[in-house]
């Protein structure tokens, strides 16, 4: 199973930006789509964004579209999530995932904490 390693989480003030990265151990059919979910305390895990390995087809959650941008560095098997205009409600553990479908992942990273202070 492909291994996914996230980086880039941290503490930021409201209105600030963070960039998350996720590196996959290999490029296979299981990484056709790579992307992000997040889970806030006491809430269910929710979809954030995903990108196909051509780097062109991107899917966003409606609530985050316009503030978040997902990109893919295919030769490095890496996906990035640029998060701008962060809000306290964006505070969550962000999980990188990969799979054959844009909103349904089979492999997961360990998660990285993002905390937005007001």
C-alpha positions, 0 to 999 in steps of 0.5 A: 500500500502506498505510504503518504507523509504530510508536512506543513501544518502549524499555528497561524492567525486568522487571515493568514496562510499555510501550505500543506504538502503530502509525499507519496512513496510511489506512483501507482494506480492507487494515486490516481487521485490525491487530496485532503480531508480534514477532521475538527474535534467532535466532527466527522471527517470532511472532504477538502480537495483532490486532484487527478495525476494530470494536475488538471482535474481538481475537485473542491469542497464548495465551502473552501473553494476560492480560499484553498488551492490544490496542486500536484508535483507529479515527478515528485509524487507530491501534492500541495494544499495552499490555504489562504484567508484562514479562519478559526473554523479551519482548525482541524487535523488535515489528512492526505489521501490517495485513491482511484476516485476523487472523494473516496481514498484508500490510503491515508497519511497520519494527519497534520494539525492546523490551528487558526487563532482568532 
